[in-house]
Amino acid sequence: MEELKKEEIIAMAVAAIAEKTGKDIRNLRVVNFREIGESALMKYIREKNISYKKYALEDELV
């Protein structure tokens, strides 16, 4: 699998924000973008090969 370029990652993030907020993508501007390190919990989950599903408050359990 080909690794994504930073520009592609930013474009996908902006598109996701526009979709989630219902905003026009042409009216969004990236002011600051930085990569964040993996949290201790995420590192533990990855190392132990733990599978999980994330839920948000607006998700409905089916």
C-alpha positions in Angstrom: 0.0 0.0 0.0 1.3 3.4 -1.0 2.0 5.9 1.8 0.0 9.1 1.7 1.7 12.4 1.2 1.2 15.2 3.9 -0.7 17.3 1.3 -3.1 14.4 0.7 -3.6 13.9 4.4 -4.4 17.6 4.9 -6.8 17.6 1.9 -8.7 14.6 3.4 -8.8 16.2 6.8 -10.2 19.4 5.4 -12.8 17.5 3.3 -13.9 15.5 6.4 -14.3 18.7 8.5 -16.3 20.3 5.7 -18.6 17.3 5.4 -19.0 17.0 9.2 -19.8 20.7 9.7 -21.8 21.2 6.5 -19.5 24.0 5.4 -18.5 24.8 1.9 -14.9 23.5 1.4 -14.0 26.7 -0.4 -14.7 28.7 2.7 -12.3 26.6 4.9 -8.7 27.6 5.5 -6.1 25.6 7.3 -4.4 27.8 9.8 -2.3 25.3 11.7 -1.5 21.7 11.0 0.8 19.5 13.1 1.3 15.8 13.5 0.6 14.4 16.9 2.4 11.5 18.4 0.7 8.3 19.3 -0.8 8.3 22.8 0.3 5.7 25.4 -3.1 4.0 25.1 -3.0 3.9 21.3 0.5 2.4 21.4 -0.6 -0.3 23.9 -3.6 -1.1 21.7 -1.3 -1.4 18.6 1.3 -3.5 20.4 -1.2 -5.9 21.8 -3.2 -6.1 18.5 -6.4 -5.2 20.3 -9.3 -4.6 18.0 -12.0 -2.1 18.9 -14.7 0.0 17.5 -15.0 3.7 18.2 -18.3 5.3 18.9 -19.3 8.9 19.1 -22.3 10.3 21.0 -24.4 10.8 17.9 -23.8 7.1 16.7 -26.7 4.8 17.1 -26.1 1.2 18.2 -27.7 -1.2 15.7 
